Amino acid sequence: MIRHVLVFFAVVLLFASSLGLVTAQHRTRSLFVDLERAQQDAKQLDVNYERLTIELARLAQPAAIERASQRLGFKAAEASRTVFLNLPQASATTPVAPGARK
């Protein structure tokens, strides 16, 4: 009788451990798929970052800015309408922040 009970518990433990093994393998595979997907997303983000960096450098060129301003209808400033302001020379003392007391 005791032997039958021990065999029953051994079978139950064997079934539980095999079920745990299958569950762990499934979890491992799904985590691996998630990891691969995240790595592909990271690579795509790196490619996009490089592309945007190159595009930003291209658009920051003076010629590109001039073309864009012409498309928007901007015109170059005329010399007759340009006003130059003579600002007073900065003093030799340390500049004071706005709102600060001297």
All heavy atoms as an XYZ file, in Angstrom:
793
protein
N       0.806     -1.183      0.000
C       0.000      0.000      0.000
C       0.863      1.266      0.000
O       0.598      2.193     -0.768
C      -0.906     -0.061      1.244
C      -1.792      1.102      1.411
S      -3.074      1.029      0.178
C      -4.018      2.383      0.646
N       1.866      1.291      0.865
C       2.754      2.448      0.934
C       3.508      2.597     -0.379
O       3.754      3.712     -0.844
C       3.719      2.307      2.126
C       2.939      2.419      3.422
C       4.807      3.369      2.079
C       3.770      2.252      4.661
N       3.839      1.473     -0.958
C       4.568      1.514     -2.225
C       3.710      2.147     -3.331
O       4.201      2.923     -4.138
C       4.978      0.099     -2.603
C       5.833      0.053     -3.795
C       6.333     -1.338     -4.010
N       7.195     -1.325     -5.176
C       7.806     -2.360     -5.650
N       7.667     -3.516     -5.054
N       8.554     -2.271     -6.705
N       2.426      1.838     -3.362
C       1.523      2.418     -4.350
C       1.388      3.924     -4.150
O       1.337      4.682     -5.123
C       0.134      1.759     -4.271
C       0.134      0.326     -4.709
N       0.442     -0.049     -5.996
C      -0.144     -0.820     -4.029
C       0.363     -1.365     -6.089
N       0.003     -1.861     -4.893
N       1.345      4.356     -2.913
C       1.247      5.783     -2.604
C       2.525      6.495     -3.048
O       2.470      7.589     -3.638
C       0.983      5.999     -1.095
C       1.070      7.475     -0.727
C      -0.377      5.441     -0.699
N       3.684      5.888     -2.798
C       4.954      6.497     -3.207
C       5.053      6.581     -4.734
O       5.519      7.583     -5.282
C       6.132      5.709     -2.648
C       6.368      5.846     -1.139
C       7.517      4.932     -0.700
C       6.669      7.278     -0.790
N       4.614      5.552     -5.416
C       4.627      5.570     -6.872
C       3.686      6.652     -7.389
O       4.011      7.380     -8.331
C       4.250      4.171     -7.437
C       4.006      4.229     -8.940
C       5.318      3.149     -7.101
N       2.500      6.764     -6.772
C       1.555      7.798     -7.180
C       2.161      9.194     -7.012
O       2.067     10.034     -7.907
C       0.258      7.669     -6.360
C      -0.726      8.762     -6.651
C      -1.435      8.772     -7.841
C      -0.939      9.789     -5.740
C      -2.336      9.785     -8.112
C      -1.826     10.802     -6.007
C      -2.531     10.804     -7.191
N       2.780      9.458     -5.863
C       3.413     10.758     -5.641
C       4.583     10.995     -6.594
O       4.800     12.106     -7.062
C       3.881     10.900     -4.189
C       2.766     11.249     -3.250
C       2.521     10.474     -2.119
C       1.946     12.354     -3.479
C       1.504     10.794     -1.248
C       0.926     12.676     -2.612
C       0.701     11.888     -1.488
N       5.316      9.922     -6.915
C       6.420     10.058     -7.865
C       5.878     10.415     -9.249
O       6.444     11.264     -9.957
C       7.227      8.767     -7.922
N       4.763      9.812     -9.654
C       4.156     10.110    -10.947
C       3.635     11.543    -10.959
O       3.810     12.283    -11.936
C       3.028      9.089    -11.273
C       2.203      9.538    -12.472
C       3.612      7.718    -11.511
N       3.006     11.963     -9.873
C       2.493     13.329     -9.784
C       3.658     14.321     -9.848
O       3.588     15.339    -10.556
C       1.653     13.530     -8.502
C       1.349     14.995     -8.258
C       0.368     12.721     -8.583
N       4.742     14.077     -9.132
C       5.910     14.956     -9.167
C       6.545     14.977    -10.555
O       6.968     16.031    -11.038
C       6.939     14.522     -8.121
C       6.585     14.850     -6.677
C       7.646     14.260     -5.741
C       6.476     16.346     -6.481
N       6.608     13.830    -11.206
C       7.153     13.757    -12.556
C       6.290     14.568    -13.532
O       6.799     15.321    -14.366
C       7.256     12.297    -13.015
C       7.818     12.073    -14.419
C       9.268     12.561    -14.484
C       7.719     10.608    -14.787
N       4.975     14.437    -13.414
C       4.069     15.199    -14.268
C       4.202     16.702    -14.011
O       4.269     17.501    -14.953
C       2.619     14.743    -14.028
C       1.628     15.486    -14.860
C       1.500     15.226    -16.212
C       0.820     16.468    -14.290
C       0.585     15.922    -16.978
C      -0.088     17.166    -15.050
C      -0.218     16.894    -16.399
N       4.274     17.098    -12.768
C       4.400     18.518    -12.418
C       5.722     19.095    -12.913
O       5.764     20.218    -13.443
C       4.270     18.707    -10.911
N       6.801     18.339    -12.764
C       8.091     18.846    -13.224
C       8.149     18.916    -14.751
O       8.734     19.847    -15.311
C       9.236     17.994    -12.675
O       9.164     16.685    -13.187
N       7.535     17.952    -15.447
C       7.526     18.022    -16.914
C       6.660     19.183    -17.384
O       7.002     19.874    -18.360
C       7.041     16.702    -17.512
O       5.704     16.448    -17.123
N       5.554     19.448    -16.707
C       4.720     20.600    -17.037
C       5.486     21.907    -16.796
O       5.420     22.839    -17.607
C       3.429     20.574    -16.210
C       2.387     21.623    -16.554
C       1.896     21.433    -17.980
C       1.230     21.537    -15.580
N       6.239     21.959    -15.711
C       7.076     23.129    -15.428
C       8.153     23.319    -16.486
O       8.463     24.452    -16.875
N       8.735     22.223    -16.955
C       9.762     22.299    -17.999
C       9.184     22.839    -19.296
O       9.785     23.714    -19.934
C      10.389     20.919    -18.220
C      11.439     20.836    -19.326
C      12.650     21.681    -18.956
C      11.831     19.397    -19.564
N       8.021     22.353    -19.693
C       7.383     22.827    -20.920
C       7.039     24.308    -20.793
O       7.262     25.096    -21.717
C       6.124     21.982    -21.239
C       5.302     22.616    -22.345
C       6.516     20.564    -21.605
N       6.530     24.709    -19.647
C       6.192     26.114    -19.420
C       7.441     26.997    -19.484
O       7.422     28.070    -20.098
C       5.501     26.277    -18.056
O       4.359     25.427    -18.014
C       5.074     27.713    -17.823
N       8.518     26.542    -18.871
C       9.764     27.319    -18.886
C      10.325     27.435    -20.301
O      10.816     28.507    -20.693
C      10.787     26.672    -17.958
N      10.265     26.370    -21.083
C      10.752     26.424    -22.461
C       9.913     27.379    -23.302
O      10.454     28.150    -24.107
C      10.754     25.026    -23.083
C      11.870     24.147    -22.588
C      11.814     22.756    -23.203
O      10.780     22.335    -23.715
N      12.937     22.047    -23.140
N       8.603     27.331    -23.121
C       7.734     28.248    -23.871
C       8.037     29.694    -23.492
O       8.135     30.561    -24.363
C       6.266     27.925    -23.587
C       5.325     28.904    -24.208
N       5.105     28.956    -25.569
C       4.564     29.888    -23.672
C       4.251     29.925    -25.835
N       3.904     30.508    -24.699
N       8.208     29.957    -22.224
C       8.511     31.323    -21.757
C       9.856     31.783    -22.321
O      10.005     32.923    -22.754
C       8.534     31.343    -20.229
C       8.878     32.655    -19.619
C       7.657     33.528    -19.497
N       8.014     34.732    -18.773
C       7.730     35.934    -19.185
N       7.062     36.104    -20.293
N       8.093     36.974    -18.490
N      10.837     30.883    -22.345
C      12.158     31.219    -22.876
C      12.071     31.564    -24.360
O      12.661     32.554    -24.808
C      13.124     30.042    -22.672
O      13.208     29.745    -21.276
C      14.505     30.359    -23.190
N      11.323     30.787    -25.106
C      11.188     31.053    -26.543
C      10.458     32.372    -26.803
O      10.854     33.137    -27.685
C      10.460     29.907    -27.223
C      11.333     28.672    -27.338
C      10.651     27.570    -28.116
N      11.531     26.409    -28.151
C      11.121     25.167    -27.957
N       9.851     24.926    -27.706
N      11.975     24.166    -28.010
N       9.414     32.646    -26.041
C       8.693     33.901    -26.258
C       9.559     35.102    -25.862
O       9.518     36.142    -26.531
C       7.371     33.915    -25.489
O       7.602     33.920    -24.098
N      10.370     34.976    -24.819
C      11.284     36.056    -24.450
C      12.356     36.252    -25.520
O      12.760     37.388    -25.799
C      11.932     35.774    -23.094
C      11.021     35.947    -21.877
C      11.742     35.495    -20.618
C      10.563     37.379    -21.744
N      12.817     35.163    -26.120
C      13.817     35.277    -27.184
C      13.228     35.998    -28.393
O      13.886     36.837    -29.010
C      14.330     33.888    -27.576
C      15.380     33.929    -28.633
C      16.668     34.341    -28.333
C      15.084     33.574    -29.946
C      17.647     34.389    -29.312
C      16.053     33.625    -30.929
C      17.334     34.033    -30.608
N      11.981     35.688    -28.731
C      11.316     36.370    -29.845
C      11.184     37.864    -29.528
O      11.434     38.718    -30.380
C       9.940     35.727    -30.133
C       9.113     36.587    -31.071
C      10.125     34.333    -30.707
N      10.797     38.182    -28.307
C      10.692     39.590    -27.903
C      12.049     40.285    -27.981
O      12.131     41.445    -28.398
C      10.136     39.709    -26.486
C       8.675     39.306    -26.392
O       8.009     39.239    -27.446
O       8.209     39.056    -25.261
N      13.107     39.606    -27.582
C      14.454     40.169    -27.647
C      14.859     40.445    -29.089
O      15.384     41.519    -29.405
C      15.462     39.226    -26.990
C      16.928     39.623    -27.089
C      17.180     40.911    -26.324
C      17.826     38.506    -26.602
N      14.605     39.502    -29.972
C      14.931     39.693    -31.387
C      14.163     40.877    -31.973
O      14.714     41.688    -32.713
C      14.614     38.422    -32.188
C      15.562     37.271    -31.914
C      16.939     37.525    -32.476
O      17.051     38.068    -33.579
O      17.907     37.181    -31.782
N      12.898     40.968    -31.626
C      12.074     42.074    -32.126
C      12.608     43.415    -31.602
O      12.680     44.395    -32.351
C      10.624     41.870    -31.688
C       9.651     42.806    -32.371
C       8.212     42.452    -32.059
N       7.878     41.141    -32.613
C       7.308     40.165    -31.913
N       6.989     40.336    -30.663
N       7.038     39.013    -32.490
N      12.981     43.462    -30.344
C      13.517     44.698    -29.770
C      14.854     45.069    -30.418
O      15.133     46.254    -30.646
C      13.689     44.550    -28.257
N      15.676     44.084    -30.723
C      16.950     44.365    -31.381
C      16.723     44.892    -32.798
O      17.431     45.806    -33.241
C      17.821     43.110    -31.412
C      18.414     42.770    -30.058
C      19.182     41.454    -30.059
O      19.013     40.621    -30.946
N      20.034     41.280    -29.058
N      15.740     44.343    -33.510
C      15.426     44.853    -34.846
C      14.907     46.284    -34.772
O      15.266     47.125    -35.599
C      14.393     43.959    -35.528
C      14.938     42.634    -35.980
C      13.858     41.741    -36.580
O      12.669     42.071    -36.558
N      14.277     40.596    -37.108
N      14.073     46.567    -33.764
C      13.578     47.935    -33.584
C      14.725     48.892    -33.280
O      14.747     50.021    -33.779
C      12.542     47.987    -32.463
C      11.235     47.302    -32.831
O      11.019     47.045    -34.036
O      10.430     47.037    -31.907
N      15.676     48.453    -32.465
C      16.822     49.300    -32.134
C      17.660     49.587    -33.378
O      18.116     50.725    -33.580
C      17.679     48.631    -31.059
N      17.851     48.582    -34.220
C      18.604     48.793    -35.463
C      17.884     49.777    -36.372
O      18.506     50.653    -36.974
C      18.823     47.465    -36.191
C      19.853     46.580    -35.532
C      20.001     45.261    -36.271
C      20.946     44.335    -35.535
N      21.065     43.026    -36.196
N      16.560     49.637    -36.467
C      15.787     50.553    -37.305
C      15.854     51.978    -36.760
O      15.961     52.939    -37.523
C      14.330     50.085    -37.397
C      13.492     50.896    -38.358
C      14.017     50.823    -39.783
O      14.419     49.770    -40.253
N      14.007     51.945    -40.468
N      15.817     52.117    -35.451
C      15.941     53.449    -34.850
C      17.316     54.050    -35.114
O      17.436     55.257    -35.353
C      15.669     53.382    -33.349
C      14.204     53.165    -32.953
C      14.095     52.932    -31.451
C      13.344     54.328    -33.379
N      18.353     53.231    -35.088
C      19.698     53.722    -35.404
C      19.777     54.204    -36.852
O      20.360     55.249    -37.138
C      20.751     52.632    -35.171
C      21.038     52.405    -33.698
O      20.735     53.304    -32.884
O      21.567     51.330    -33.364
N      19.167     53.442    -37.756
C      19.166     53.833    -39.171
C      18.414     55.154    -39.346
O      18.878     56.062    -40.045
C      18.543     52.714    -40.040
C      18.265     53.197    -41.452
C      19.457     51.497    -40.060
N      17.261     55.265    -38.697
C      16.482     56.503    -38.785
C      17.251     57.684    -38.203
O      17.201     58.789    -38.745
C      15.148     56.362    -38.070
C      14.176     55.500    -38.837
O      14.357     55.252    -40.020
N      13.144     55.030    -38.159
N      17.955     57.459    -37.093
C      18.734     58.531    -36.473
C      19.828     59.019    -37.426
O      20.016     60.223    -37.603
C      19.350     58.048    -35.164
C      20.272     59.059    -34.538
C      19.764     60.168    -33.877
C      21.654     58.915    -34.631
C      20.605     61.110    -33.317
C      22.503     59.854    -34.075
C      21.970     60.943    -33.407
O      22.817     61.875    -32.860
N      20.528     58.089    -38.046
C      21.581     58.468    -38.989
C      21.003     59.234    -40.182
O      21.550     60.243    -40.612
C      22.335     57.229    -39.486
C      23.171     56.553    -38.426
C      24.287     57.434    -37.910
O      24.869     58.204    -38.703
O      24.570     57.370    -36.705
N      19.866     58.754    -40.698
C      19.231     59.415    -41.833
C      18.799     60.831    -41.461
O      19.030     61.787    -42.217
C      18.025     58.609    -42.302
C      17.314     59.206    -43.511
C      16.075     58.399    -43.876
N      15.124     58.258    -42.798
C      14.254     59.207    -42.424
N      14.227     60.364    -43.037
N      13.408     58.987    -41.439
N      18.217     60.979    -40.283
C      17.771     62.306    -39.855
C      18.941     63.239    -39.573
O      18.851     64.446    -39.829
C      16.875     62.182    -38.625
C      15.500     61.568    -38.879
C      14.770     61.326    -37.574
C      14.677     62.447    -39.795
N      20.035     62.701    -39.066
C      21.227     63.524    -38.831
C      21.776     64.054    -40.143
O      22.128     65.238    -40.255
C      22.299     62.698    -38.103
O      21.762     62.206    -36.877
C      23.523     63.539    -37.802
N      21.828     63.193    -41.151
C      22.314     63.613    -42.467
C      21.367     64.640    -43.074
O      21.792     65.650    -43.630
C      22.492     62.392    -43.391
C      23.645     61.530    -42.886
C      22.720     62.816    -44.833
C      23.741     60.179    -43.546
N      20.061     64.391    -42.947
C      19.081     65.331    -43.499
C      19.162     66.686    -42.792
O      19.069     67.738    -43.434
C      17.680     64.750    -43.359
C      16.615     65.590    -44.004
C      15.240     64.944    -43.910
O      15.142     63.760    -43.558
O      14.270     65.657    -44.193
N      19.351     66.672    -41.487
C      19.480     67.924    -40.737
C      20.720     68.695    -41.171
O      20.669     69.913    -41.361
C      19.545     67.643    -39.237
C      19.688     68.850    -38.319
C      18.473     69.754    -38.442
C      19.880     68.402    -36.896
N      21.825     67.998    -41.368
C      23.051     68.660    -41.821
C      22.857     69.252    -43.216
O      23.317     70.368    -43.496
C      24.211     67.673    -41.817
N      22.148     68.536    -44.078
C      21.898     69.032    -45.428
C      20.994     70.253    -45.395
O      21.230     71.251    -46.090
C      21.267     67.933    -46.275
C      21.035     68.336    -47.730
C      20.342     67.241    -48.519
N      19.069     66.849    -47.980
C      17.912     67.513    -48.174
N      17.907     68.607    -48.887
N      16.796     67.068    -47.650
N      19.952     70.202    -44.582
C      19.012     71.314    -44.523
C      19.589     72.544    -43.825
O      19.085     73.649    -44.005
C      17.724     70.880    -43.825
C      16.868     69.881    -44.593
C      15.704     69.415    -43.748
C      16.391     70.472    -45.907
N      20.632     72.370    -43.038
C      21.243     73.491    -42.339
C      22.221     74.254    -43.231
O      22.713     75.309    -42.840
C      21.957     73.003    -41.079
N      22.501     73.741    -44.413
C      23.404     74.428    -45.333
C      22.756     75.718    -45.826
O      21.542     75.767    -46.050
C      23.734     73.537    -46.537
C      24.475     72.275    -46.186
C      25.854     72.569    -45.638
O      26.532     73.472    -46.112
N      26.251     71.827    -44.624
N      23.535     76.784    -45.990
C      22.974     78.065    -46.428
C      22.213     77.973    -47.756
O      21.171     78.618    -47.920
C      24.200     78.965    -46.564
C      25.204     78.382    -45.631
C      24.953     76.902    -45.643
N      22.687     77.158    -48.682
C      22.008     77.039    -49.972
C      20.614     76.441    -49.798
O      19.652     76.879    -50.444
C      22.839     76.195    -50.928
N      20.486     75.460    -48.933
C      19.175     74.843    -48.701
C      18.236     75.829    -48.022
O      17.038     75.875    -48.341
C      19.334     73.585    -47.844
N      18.761     76.606    -47.111
C      17.938     77.608    -46.435
C      17.478     78.668    -47.436
O      16.325     79.094    -47.428
C      18.715     78.241    -45.264
C      18.968     77.184    -44.192
C      17.953     79.421    -44.684
C      19.894     77.631    -43.093
N      18.363     79.067    -48.324
C      18.014     80.063    -49.328
C      16.936     79.534    -50.279
O      15.969     80.231    -50.605
C      19.252     80.479    -50.113
C      19.005     81.636    -51.056
C      20.278     82.128    -51.709
O      21.372     81.860    -51.187
O      20.163     82.776    -52.753
N      17.065     78.274    -50.702
C      16.049     77.681    -51.585
C      14.689     77.615    -50.882
O      13.652     77.928    -51.466
C      16.475     76.287    -52.027
C      17.485     76.268    -53.152
C      17.646     74.865    -53.724
N      17.972     73.856    -52.721
C      19.210     73.534    -52.343
N      20.252     74.163    -52.879
N      19.420     72.610    -51.438
N      14.703     77.222    -49.615
C      13.445     77.137    -48.865
C      12.819     78.511    -48.689
O      11.593     78.665    -48.800
C      13.692     76.488    -47.511
N      13.641     79.522    -48.445
C      13.094     80.869    -48.278
C      12.526     81.397    -49.590
O      11.511     82.086    -49.598
C      14.164     81.815    -47.730
O      15.205     81.984    -48.669
N      13.137     81.064    -50.701
C      12.608     81.483    -52.002
C      11.277     80.792    -52.295
O      10.358     81.405    -52.835
C      13.621     81.196    -53.110
C      14.809     82.135    -53.096
C      15.881     81.730    -54.088
O      15.803     80.680    -54.716
N      16.902     82.574    -54.216
N      11.176     79.506    -51.940
C       9.908     78.790    -52.128
C       8.791     79.409    -51.289
O       7.637     79.421    -51.693
C      10.073     77.320    -51.743
C      10.629     76.451    -52.828
C      10.413     74.977    -52.518
N      10.785     74.609    -51.164
C      11.963     74.096    -50.802
N      12.899     73.886    -51.717
N      12.211     73.784    -49.554
N       9.153     79.925    -50.109
C       8.158     80.544    -49.237
C       7.858     81.986    -49.621
O       6.992     82.622    -49.026
C       8.638     80.484    -47.783
C       8.713     79.084    -47.182
C       9.376     79.116    -45.824
C       7.318     78.487    -47.074
N       8.587     82.517    -50.597
C       8.328     83.868    -51.069
C       9.102     84.943    -50.344
O       8.796     86.129    -50.475
N      10.084     84.574    -49.562
C      10.904     85.574    -48.880
C      11.829     86.235    -49.895
O      12.229     85.633    -50.879
C      11.739     84.948    -47.767
C      10.932     84.418    -46.616
C      11.387     83.339    -45.881
C       9.736     84.993    -46.257
C      10.661     82.851    -44.812
C       9.001     84.516    -45.188
C       9.460     83.442    -44.464
N      12.178     87.472    -49.627
C      13.094     88.200    -50.491
C      14.276     88.665    -49.673
O      14.163     88.876    -48.463
C      12.394     89.412    -51.111
C      11.236     89.047    -52.004
C      10.555     90.276    -52.534
C       9.340     89.874    -53.357
N       8.570     91.033    -53.773
N      15.398     88.861    -50.340
C      16.589     89.364    -49.656
C      16.341     90.801    -49.228
O      15.616     91.564    -49.880
C      17.801     89.282    -50.575
N      16.939     91.192    -48.123
C      16.776     92.555    -47.614
C      17.469     93.529    -48.556
O      18.592     93.295    -49.007
C      17.368     92.665    -46.224
N      16.784     94.615    -48.838
C      17.358     95.635    -49.709
C      18.251     96.540    -48.872
O      17.938     96.857    -47.727
C      16.239     96.458    -50.355
C      15.338     95.633    -51.239
C      14.120     96.418    -51.700
O      14.041     97.626    -51.399
O      13.254     95.814    -52.329
N      19.341     96.980    -49.465
C      20.284     97.829    -48.743
C      19.649     99.153    -48.352
O      19.960     99.722    -47.293
C      21.529     98.061    -49.591
N      18.728     99.660    -49.161
C      18.105    100.946    -48.852
C      17.148    100.847    -47.668
O      16.869    101.836    -46.999
C      17.350    101.471    -50.076
O      16.306    100.573    -50.406
N      16.654     99.634    -47.367
C      15.731     99.464    -46.253
C      16.405     98.931    -45.009
O      15.755     98.691    -44.002
C      14.622     98.501    -46.676
C      13.803     99.066    -47.835
C      12.669     98.174    -48.177
N      11.774     98.076    -47.010
C      10.713     97.295    -46.966
N      10.425     96.533    -47.984
N       9.952     97.255    -45.901
N      17.702     98.735    -45.075
C      18.439     98.182    -43.950
C      18.867     99.303    -43.023
O      19.395    100.329    -43.464
C      19.682     97.414    -44.434
O      19.255     96.413    -45.347
C      20.410     96.772    -43.287
N      18.644     99.139    -41.739
C      19.013    100.142    -40.736
C      20.006     99.492    -39.787
O      19.764     98.410    -39.255
C      17.769    100.622    -39.954
C      18.169    101.596    -38.868
C      16.754    101.222    -40.889
N      21.134    100.136    -39.567
C      22.141     99.650    -38.639
C      22.045    100.456    -37.360
O      21.962    101.688    -37.391
C      23.546     99.788    -39.242
C      23.758     98.881    -40.423
C      23.612     99.365    -41.718
C      24.086     97.549    -40.235
C      23.786     98.531    -42.803
C      24.266     96.711    -41.314
C      24.116     97.198    -42.604
N      22.043     99.808    -36.254
C      21.976    100.477    -34.961
C      23.358    100.531    -34.354
O      24.085     99.535    -34.361
C      21.030     99.726    -34.026
C      19.587     99.570    -34.510
C      18.803     98.721    -33.525
C      18.944    100.928    -34.691
N      23.708    101.659    -33.805
C      24.970    101.792    -33.090
C      24.691    101.568    -31.614
O      24.049    102.390    -30.954
C      25.572    103.186    -33.312
C      26.010    103.375    -34.745
O      26.477    102.435    -35.360
N      25.842    104.578    -35.265
N      25.157    100.471    -31.113
C      24.956    100.143    -29.712
C      26.108    100.709    -28.901
O      27.249    100.728    -29.368
C      24.862     98.628    -29.532
C      23.691     97.966    -30.252
C      23.751     96.462    -30.070
C      22.370     98.516    -29.749
N      25.861    101.141    -27.684
C      26.958    101.649    -26.855
C      27.940    100.527    -26.535
O      27.565     99.354    -26.458
C      26.262    102.154    -25.597
C      24.932    101.493    -25.577
C      24.576    101.184    -26.997
N      29.178    100.877    -26.376
C      30.222     99.907    -26.047
C      29.953     99.333    -24.660
O      29.510    100.019    -23.759
C      31.609    100.573    -26.066
C      32.037    101.018    -27.443
C      32.306     99.822    -28.352
O      32.686     98.770    -27.910
N      32.068    100.028    -29.647
N      30.243     98.081    -24.506
C      30.074     97.431    -23.208
C      31.119     97.964    -22.256
O      32.255     98.242    -22.632
C      30.209     95.918    -23.362
N      30.725     98.138    -21.009
C      31.687     98.652    -20.025
C      32.665     97.559    -19.644
O      32.442     96.382    -19.865
C      30.944     99.156    -18.793
O      30.251     98.076    -18.187
N      33.760     97.972    -19.045
C      34.818     97.035    -18.680
C      34.458     96.226    -17.444
O      35.127     95.267    -17.113
C      36.119     97.788    -18.447
N      33.404     96.616    -16.748
C      33.022     95.883    -15.543
C      32.283     94.605    -15.925
O      31.837     94.419    -17.051
C      32.116     96.746    -14.644
O      30.940     97.063    -15.382
C      32.830     98.004    -14.227
N      32.125     93.780    -14.957
C      31.429     92.520    -15.168
C      29.957     92.798    -15.438
O      29.345     93.606    -14.745
C      31.561     91.629    -13.910
O      32.931     91.513    -13.587
C      30.953     90.267    -14.137
N      29.371     92.159    -16.420
C      27.961     92.392    -16.694
C      27.091     91.963    -15.525
O      27.405     91.004    -14.821
C      27.673     91.570    -17.941
C      28.791     90.619    -18.069
C      29.953     91.187    -17.319
N      26.000     92.675    -15.341
C      25.088     92.378    -14.240
C      23.844     91.716    -14.830
O      23.314     92.157    -15.835
C      24.708     93.682    -13.501
C      23.731     93.399    -12.380
C      25.957     94.380    -12.994
N      23.402     90.660    -14.167
C      22.213     89.955    -14.634
C      20.994     90.848    -14.493
O      20.938     91.678    -13.594
C      22.042     88.669    -13.832
N      20.012     90.707    -15.363
C      18.800     91.507    -15.262
C      18.116     91.303    -13.916
O      17.984     90.193    -13.443
C      17.915     90.998    -16.398
C      18.831     90.286    -17.330
C      19.982     89.809    -16.509
N      17.714     92.380    -13.300
C      17.037     92.298    -12.017
C      17.982     92.244    -10.831
O      17.560     92.328     -9.692
N      19.275     92.087    -11.063
C      20.229     92.014     -9.958
C      20.665     93.428     -9.575
O      20.664     94.340    -10.385
C      21.454     91.208    -10.365
N      21.023     93.600     -8.331
C      21.475     94.901     -7.847
C      22.978     94.999     -7.992
O      23.705     94.043     -7.823
C      21.097     95.094     -6.387
C      19.611     95.151     -6.192
C      19.286     95.390     -4.759
N      17.840     95.432     -4.573
C      17.249     95.386     -3.427
N      17.969     95.281     -2.322
N      15.951     95.423     -3.347
N      23.423     96.204     -8.282
C      24.862     96.412     -8.420
C      25.517     96.569     -7.085
O      25.009     96.934     -6.110
C      25.140     97.660     -9.266
C      24.792     97.439    -10.709
C      25.216     98.642    -11.510
C      24.888     98.426    -12.958
N      25.302     99.503    -13.803
